[in-house]
Amino acid sequence: MPRCLASSAREIAQAISHSRRDFLRNATGATLAGAILKPYALGAQAAFLKQKAVVVTFGGGARDDETFAPDGQQNIPHMLKDLAPRSTFFTQVVNRGILGHYVATASIVTGVYETFNNFAAVSPGNPTVFEYFRKDLRRPATDAWVIAPSNGFNRIGESSCKGYGPGLGAGVILPKRLLATALTAGNGEAFDHLLRDNYESSAYSPIIGGTDVEMQQLLEVMKLSVSDFLSRARNLASPDELSVYIARQLMHRLAPSLLWITLHDIDVAHSGAYSLYLEGIQRSDRLCAEIWNAIQAEPEYANKTTMFILPDFGRDSDLSAGGNGFQHHRTGDATSRTTWMMVLGPNVHENTIVDRPVESTDLVPTLGSLLGFDARMCQGKPLREVL
Amino acid sequence: MTPAQLTEASFASYPAKARQIAVSSLPLLQQLPLGFAPFLLKEIRDADVKFPVEFRELEDQLAYLRAMSAERLAKEMRPFAGLTLNAALESSDWVNVPGQFLEQLSAHLWASHQMDGFRSASETYVRQFHASLTAVPLPGPRVGIVLAGQGMSRMPNRPVFVKLAREGTLFTQVKPGDGIAVVRAALEERAVKHPAPYAHWNLDGGTASELKGFSSVGYGQLAPVRDALAAKMLAAYEARPFDPEMLRTNLARTTFQSLGIQPTGDAPLDHFSLTLLTEGSGTQIYSTTFVQWAAREALRRAQPLTLFSRYAPRQREKPMNELLSGNRTSSAQETDPNGSFIDSEMGAYYTWLNQQRLSGADQSRFLVWLENQGVAVVISPAHRRAAVDSSPVELSDLARKVLLS
């Protein structure tokens, strides 16, 4: 049976928010959003057409303790010094759904708390942001992409919802699947570090097989030969680096208006090795800055792209006796449910903090308001502070 | 089947002591809701391999529930009785495999958004049960000792043991002297002073040397068990279709005998060691995770008076299939001492937190030493919090004060 908490969930949640807010204020001189809120301003369809959005989620939550709390700041120098001062920062993003990475990401993507088995190979039951985007705005398949870890995320791009579904969603790239396919003709040992999958309990998923056709199509899109692709991949340190490399190729070649990248290295925390978890956070921090810099460097993206960065949820508190701290996200305590979100872009207030609690399901309707589609079936509400 | 339908025959497959307890508790069990009874049955089913403290806790819990009137029991159980379960849960074999039922219940509670309510009800129940207990005086203060940093060639260029140092005194000029031999001698002396079964524990990320009066568990000694389990897991992963639920069920049913390994003759300790590997996450592959989880489980289950844990370098990170393959090549044996030290700093902090969840927390003592270096932290009622002591001190003095004063 679970044991008692050392302190109440409310106290923990307040402590998280308080320390993060105070730190950001002290470090960046950030102001509260309430004082500078502007009314909805981007109503014109012409404005929507130029807008692009890049969403980066950390599949494998990162706690405040290892990020924005004083002990954790050393792990996120790029987010802290480069990105946070340019962002509107939401201090309390609550995920009230199931805390498993695939189902949680599906919930963020649909704006509805999905309830399927985290390890099942199923599509989300509700329309995804990609389907709203493409159907409402009549966008081609090349305008919405997802880059995700390989463990079951191959169905994240489109739902099973009537009226949406097959043919209306995003293209999904599973970098490890792509690499595994490319390796069928070559020596795979040099790439083992890029092929590792998640460590959650004993139920890790083997890498699923891809097809040459899919790989050839994708490499064609990226204007890469198999040997070039392998050559580039050989110099990358982790699966997330491979994901970001592919994201940059896509941005450069296709310039999709809606790009969703799910990083996953942090989830090595399930193995219980704290040092590897910290390395995952440090890498994610660096990669987020790299993505932001790529946005600024690409003419198709610069000055018209809003970037959202958020962990899909947190991890268990050290104070939850029923859990084992950073290792898992099983207790459902406040620390595991509460995380943050950073929003950066040309129409977003810089150095601004939003203290009110919001939910991870608010992201899709916010994207809808930003890009001009109606996320009609989602549960969340648009975040007025970034619109 | 519902709890009201339980009969003596329902427990036919239970081990002897467990069956006896279940049968004698039948009138109580029949009154419990399905959202609660399997939790209690899981504890009862393991009765034959429980440590003395946790067996007493089981008896206390049964006595706590039996002492309630029917109305009071119904009131206590109302949050659990109010859970909406599904047909699959109701028809599952929750009597014989309660652990599997609880996993499925957990998934159902998450999916049906009942987890927060269940968690709150569980915490309330546990809090009330613990409040009903009469505190049993300890024969001496609880002590935790952690040795970390084995294999590191030099002191890290940063503050160490930061979280623990806030809770006690950081010593920056510790003279190792005879090092671990001194600590071991003081540990054995303490076990002689307070002899009791499973009261003193010795956990090691390498091979655990014998300590008289201690229950010892070593990652190294469990290598044959780890190899056998890893082969089992790898085979399950490579099977088509891969069935994680079946794998978990098979792991839960694993015994030393089923792995072809001779038990040591200490059934509770064998069961404990095995469950570290079958129920823990990462314990099969990283020795640092193994030591941290073993300490957590020893504290939670055996509530020891003395816990001595020593970290060893873990293997380097590799793809999961390679980590599980049991590959004993030199590349597979490559270790990461610096990363292991970071793991053990957090592990030591968690060990202290878990020790503080037990009775006598206000009198407990804790020592963590960076092996063969001059840094240690001591947490005890006699040491100031967040203090730094830079005067020279012998490790033997620190250890003896913590263990024997």
Interface residues (C-beta under 8 A of the other chain):
Chain A: M1 P2 R3 C4 L5 A6 D71 R96 I98 L99 G100 Y113 T115 F116 N117 F119 D192 H193 L195 R196 D197 Y199 E200 S201 S202 A203 Y204 S205 P206 V268 H270 S271 G272 A273 Y274 S275 L276 L278 E279 D318 L319 A321 G322 N324 G325 F326 Q327 H328 T331 G332 D333
Chain B: F39 A107 W110 A111 S112 H113 M115 D116 R119 S122 E123 Y125 V126 R127 H130 V162 K163 M233 Y237 E238 F242 P244 L247 R248 L251 G280 S281 G282 T283 I285 Y286 T288 T289 Q292 W293 R296 R314 E317 K318 P319 M320 N321 E322 D336 N338 G339 S340 I342 D343 E345 M346 G347 Y349 Y350 L353 R357
